[in-house]
């Protein structure tokens, strides 16, 4: 029997992009899936678009929240799937077989989490690739050099979140990094990499929006290790930003659109 996959989209005032996110899930060939939207009381027409696509959305929650990670936690709690992943409202699943490939990998029974690759695309021209984040194979040692899997590509068994906790809401934009450190380094869950592009992400993520935000994120990244009783890598503040540089020089595979 195939695993049920839940995809969660947390959204607030994203009327310009939410439709493309929903449609990318709607197009998936994998049928044993659930799609949940968490709308933090949008006032720009986002809610109306979600209602228009109600046939593609399994459950829609509309209520105030305390930020994106609070919303993601709501999605995890609401999920009825065995596996949970997240698609931000500005992003799109890269093609119609993403969930199929994720399900096939989990079906082997030897992993608790799966991740893939990601491309950053122009906000106005999603067909134009700006950066290519090729994740590479997983290893604990890579975390010591500032590596982490692209969070929007990570799908995790729900029971892992239930056992080890989900996202903290007091770490700002470093909450996803802290969660990955806690699960993958602290608890050493079993992780598998699929070397294929899962997500198209529009440029302009909050944690990368300015130097001030990046410096703040660096401090929070170190705190993520300390909070989990782990010694933060000494050069983390330098190696984590530097690890992103190759993304600007790689090209996605031929034929990718």
C-alpha positions as CSV (number, residue, x, y, z in Angstrom):
1,X,0.0,0.0,0.0
2,X,1.4,3.4,-1.0
3,X,2.1,6.1,1.6
4,X,-0.2,9.1,1.8
5,X,1.8,12.3,1.2
6,X,0.6,15.6,2.7
7,X,1.8,18.9,1.2
8,X,1.3,22.0,3.3
9,X,1.2,25.6,2.0
10,X,1.3,28.4,4.6
11,X,0.2,31.7,3.0
12,X,-0.4,35.3,3.9
13,X,-1.3,37.9,1.2
14,X,0.1,36.1,-1.8
15,X,-2.6,36.6,-4.3
16,X,-0.1,37.0,-7.1
17,X,1.5,33.6,-6.7
18,X,-0.7,31.2,-4.7
19,X,-2.5,30.0,-7.8
20,X,0.7,28.6,-9.4
21,X,1.6,26.9,-6.2
22,X,-1.9,25.2,-5.9
23,X,-1.8,24.2,-9.6
24,X,1.6,22.6,-9.3
25,X,0.2,20.3,-6.6
26,X,-3.0,19.7,-8.6
27,X,-1.0,18.5,-11.6
28,X,0.8,15.8,-9.6
29,X,0.5,12.3,-11.0
30,X,0.7,10.7,-7.5
31,X,-2.9,10.3,-6.3
32,X,-2.5,9.2,-2.7
33,X,-1.9,12.7,-1.6
34,X,-3.4,15.4,0.6
35,X,-3.0,19.2,0.2
36,X,-3.6,21.6,3.1
37,X,-3.5,25.4,3.0
38,X,-3.0,27.5,6.1
39,X,-4.1,31.0,5.4
40,X,-3.2,33.6,8.1
41,X,-6.2,35.8,7.4
42,X,-5.1,37.2,4.0
43,X,-6.8,40.4,2.9
44,X,-5.6,40.7,-0.7
45,X,-7.7,38.2,-2.5
46,X,-5.6,35.1,-1.6
47,X,-8.5,33.5,0.3
48,X,-10.8,33.9,-2.6
49,X,-8.3,32.1,-4.9
50,X,-8.0,29.3,-2.4
51,X,-11.8,28.9,-2.4
52,X,-11.8,28.8,-6.2
53,X,-9.5,25.9,-6.1
54,X,-11.3,24.0,-3.3
55,X,-11.5,20.9,-5.5
56,X,-7.7,20.7,-5.5
57,X,-7.3,21.4,-1.7
58,X,-8.1,18.7,0.8
59,X,-8.4,21.0,3.7
60,X,-8.2,24.8,4.0
61,X,-7.6,26.5,7.4
62,X,-8.0,30.2,7.7
63,X,-7.2,31.8,11.0
64,X,-4.6,34.1,12.6
65,X,-1.2,32.6,13.3
66,X,2.1,33.7,14.9
67,X,4.1,33.5,11.8
68,X,5.1,31.0,9.1
69,X,6.5,28.4,11.4
70,X,3.4,28.4,13.6
71,X,1.4,27.9,10.4
72,X,3.6,25.0,9.3
73,X,3.2,23.4,12.7
74,X,-0.6,23.7,12.3
75,X,-0.2,21.9,9.0
76,X,1.8,19.1,10.5
77,X,-0.9,18.6,13.2
78,X,-3.7,18.6,10.6
79,X,-1.9,16.2,8.3
80,X,-3.4,12.8,7.9
81,X,-0.6,11.6,5.6
82,X,2.3,9.4,6.5
83,X,4.8,11.8,5.0
84,X,4.7,15.6,5.3
85,X,6.4,18.3,3.1
86,X,5.9,22.0,2.5
87,X,5.4,24.2,-0.5
88,X,5.7,27.9,0.1
89,X,3.1,30.1,-1.6
90,X,5.7,31.7,-3.9
91,X,7.0,28.3,-5.0
92,X,6.0,25.5,-7.4
93,X,6.6,21.8,-7.6
94,X,9.0,21.5,-10.5
95,X,7.0,18.9,-12.5
96,X,4.1,16.6,-12.2
97,X,6.1,13.6,-11.0
98,X,7.8,15.1,-7.9
99,X,5.5,13.4,-5.4
100,X,5.7,10.1,-7.3
101,X,9.4,10.1,-7.0
102,X,9.3,10.9,-3.3
103,X,6.8,8.1,-2.7
104,X,8.9,5.6,-4.6
105,X,11.9,6.4,-2.5
106,X,10.0,6.2,0.8
107,X,8.6,2.8,-0.4
108,X,12.0,1.2,0.0
109,X,11.5,1.5,3.8
110,X,15.0,2.6,4.6
111,X,14.6,6.3,5.2
112,X,12.8,8.8,7.5
113,X,13.3,11.9,5.3
114,X,13.9,12.6,1.6
115,X,15.2,15.7,-0.1
116,X,16.1,16.8,-3.6
117,X,17.4,19.8,-5.6
118,X,15.9,23.3,-6.0
119,X,16.2,26.1,-8.5
120,X,15.7,29.8,-7.8
121,X,13.7,31.5,-10.6
122,X,12.9,35.1,-11.5
123,X,9.9,36.3,-9.6
124,X,8.3,37.8,-12.8
125,X,9.6,35.1,-15.2
126,X,9.5,31.8,-13.4
127,X,10.9,30.1,-16.5
128,X,14.2,31.9,-16.0
129,X,16.6,30.1,-13.6
130,X,18.7,32.4,-11.4
131,X,20.4,29.8,-9.2
132,X,20.6,26.0,-9.1
133,X,20.9,24.5,-5.6
134,X,22.2,21.0,-6.3
135,X,22.1,19.5,-2.8
136,X,24.4,16.6,-3.2
137,X,24.6,13.4,-1.1
138,X,23.8,13.5,2.6
139,X,26.4,13.2,5.3
140,X,26.6,14.4,8.9
141,X,30.0,15.8,8.2
142,X,28.6,18.3,5.7
143,X,26.5,20.0,8.4
144,X,29.8,20.9,10.0
145,X,30.6,23.0,7.0
146,X,27.3,24.9,6.9
147,X,25.4,22.6,4.6
148,X,21.7,21.8,4.9
149,X,19.2,20.3,2.4
150,X,16.9,22.8,0.7
151,X,14.1,23.0,3.2
152,X,11.3,23.2,0.5
153,X,12.4,19.9,-0.9
154,X,12.4,18.0,2.4
155,X,9.7,15.5,3.1
156,X,9.6,13.8,6.5
157,X,7.6,11.0,8.0
158,X,5.0,12.5,10.3
159,X,5.9,10.2,13.1
160,X,9.4,11.8,13.2
161,X,7.8,15.2,13.9
162,X,5.6,13.6,16.5
163,X,8.6,11.9,18.2
164,X,11.2,14.7,18.0
165,X,9.1,17.9,17.6
166,X,8.4,20.2,14.7
167,X,9.3,23.9,14.2
168,X,10.2,26.3,17.0
169,X,8.6,29.7,16.7
170,X,11.2,31.7,18.5
171,X,14.2,31.4,16.1
172,X,13.0,33.6,13.2
173,X,14.1,32.5,9.8
174,X,16.5,29.9,11.3
175,X,13.7,27.7,12.5
176,X,13.9,25.4,9.5
177,X,17.7,25.1,9.9
178,X,17.3,24.3,13.7
179,X,14.7,21.6,12.8
180,X,17.0,20.0,10.3
181,X,20.0,20.1,12.8
182,X,17.8,18.6,15.5
183,X,16.4,15.8,13.4
184,X,19.4,15.0,11.2
185,X,22.4,15.7,13.5
186,X,20.9,15.5,17.0
187,X,18.7,12.4,16.4
188,X,20.4,11.1,13.3
189,X,17.3,10.1,11.4
190,X,17.7,8.2,8.2
191,X,18.0,10.5,5.2
192,X,17.9,9.9,1.5
193,X,18.8,12.2,-1.4
194,X,17.1,12.1,-4.8
195,X,19.3,14.0,-7.4
196,X,16.5,15.7,-9.2
197,X,14.9,19.1,-9.0
198,X,11.8,19.2,-6.8
199,X,11.0,22.9,-6.4
200,X,11.1,26.1,-8.3
201,X,11.5,28.9,-5.7
202,X,10.9,32.6,-6.6
203,X,13.8,34.8,-5.5
204,X,13.3,37.0,-2.5
205,X,13.2,34.7,0.5
206,X,13.0,36.5,3.8
207,X,16.2,35.1,5.3
208,X,18.3,36.3,2.2
209,X,16.6,39.6,1.7
210,X,19.3,41.8,3.2
211,X,22.8,41.8,4.8
212,X,21.1,42.6,8.1
213,X,18.8,39.6,7.8
214,X,21.8,37.4,6.9
215,X,23.8,38.5,9.9
216,X,20.8,37.9,12.1
217,X,20.3,34.4,10.6
218,X,24.0,33.6,11.2
219,X,23.5,34.2,14.9
220,X,20.3,32.2,14.9
221,X,22.1,29.3,13.1
222,X,24.7,29.1,15.8
223,X,22.0,29.1,18.4
224,X,20.3,26.2,16.6
225,X,23.2,24.0,17.5
226,X,23.5,25.2,21.1
227,X,19.8,24.7,21.8
228,X,20.2,21.1,20.9
229,X,23.2,20.5,23.1
230,X,25.6,20.4,20.1
231,X,28.8,22.4,19.6
232,X,28.3,24.8,16.7
233,X,31.0,24.6,14.0
234,X,33.6,27.3,14.6
235,X,33.5,28.6,11.1
236,X,29.7,28.3,10.6
237,X,29.2,32.1,10.1
238,X,31.6,32.0,7.2
239,X,31.1,28.5,5.7
240,X,27.3,28.6,5.5
241,X,27.1,31.8,3.3
242,X,30.1,30.6,1.2
243,X,28.4,27.2,0.6
244,X,25.8,29.1,-1.5
245,X,28.3,30.6,-4.0
246,X,28.4,27.5,-6.4
247,X,24.6,27.8,-6.8
248,X,25.2,30.9,-9.0
249,X,27.5,29.1,-11.4
250,X,25.7,25.8,-11.9
251,X,23.3,25.2,-14.7
252,X,20.2,22.9,-14.3
253,X,20.1,19.7,-16.3
254,X,19.5,20.0,-20.1
255,X,15.9,20.0,-20.9
256,X,14.8,21.4,-17.5
257,X,12.0,24.1,-17.8
